[in-house]
Amino acid sequence: MHLAAHKVAPAEFEQVLNNDPIDVAFDLTGGEERYRSVGLTNGGRLLSVAWTIRNGKVRAITAFPAGVSDRKAFLEKPK
């Protein structure tokens, strides 16, 4: 997990997934489905999060402050 490298707390990662994020990317890496979503933490931080499902559980891959394209996609999402 690369959350700490980007100064993102595990709780912030969970908050993004629980706060109605938008899905912006899907990839198949080494046979594993990986997703990238953009959303807000409870504190209002806009983060890009990469995650997968392993053994029936969501697993964080990484999270970092949303870049320009992810920020734009999030702000333009239908309400």
C-alpha positions in Angstrom: 0.0 0.0 0.0 1.4 3.4 -1.0 -0.9 5.6 1.0 1.7 7.0 3.4 4.1 8.0 0.6 1.4 10.4 -0.6 0.4 11.5 2.9 -3.0 9.8 2.7 -4.4 8.1 5.8 -6.2 4.7 5.4 -9.3 6.3 6.8 -9.3 8.9 4.0 -9.0 6.1 1.4 -12.1 4.5 2.9 -14.0 7.8 3.1 -13.5 8.4 -0.6 -15.0 5.0 -1.5 -17.9 5.6 0.9 -18.6 9.2 -0.4 -20.0 8.4 -3.8 -16.8 8.7 -5.9 -16.7 8.6 -9.7 -14.9 5.7 -11.4 -12.4 7.1 -13.9 -10.3 4.0 -14.9 -10.2 0.3 -15.1 -7.2 -1.9 -15.9 -6.2 -5.5 -15.8 -2.7 -5.9 -14.2 -1.3 -9.4 -13.8 -4.7 -10.9 -14.1 -6.1 -8.6 -11.3 -8.8 -6.1 -11.9 -7.8 -2.6 -10.8 -10.0 0.5 -10.5 -9.3 4.2 -10.1 -11.9 6.4 -8.5 -12.0 10.1 -7.6 -13.8 11.4 -4.6 -13.9 13.5 -1.5 -12.8 12.7 2.0 -15.0 13.7 4.9 -12.6 16.7 5.3 -13.2 17.8 1.7 -9.9 16.5 0.3 -10.2 15.4 -3.4 -8.3 12.2 -3.9 -7.6 9.7 -6.7 -7.6 6.2 -5.3 -6.5 3.0 -6.9 -8.0 -0.2 -5.6 -8.8 -3.8 -6.2 -10.8 -6.7 -4.7 -8.8 -9.5 -3.1 -10.4 -12.4 -1.3 -13.7 -10.6 -1.3 -12.4 -7.4 0.3 -11.5 -4.0 -1.1 -7.7 -3.4 -1.0 -6.0 -0.1 -1.4 -3.3 0.1 -4.0 -2.5 3.8 -3.7 -4.1 7.2 -3.2 -2.9 10.7 -3.9 -4.3 14.2 -4.4 -6.4 14.4 -7.6 -4.6 15.8 -10.6 -6.1 18.3 -13.1 -7.9 15.7 -15.3 -9.3 13.8 -12.3 -10.4 17.0 -10.6 -12.1 18.1 -13.9 -13.9 14.7 -14.2 -15.1 14.9 -10.6 -16.4 18.5 -10.9 -18.2 17.7 -14.1 -20.0 14.6 -12.9 -23.8 14.6 -13.2 -25.4 15.5 -9.9 
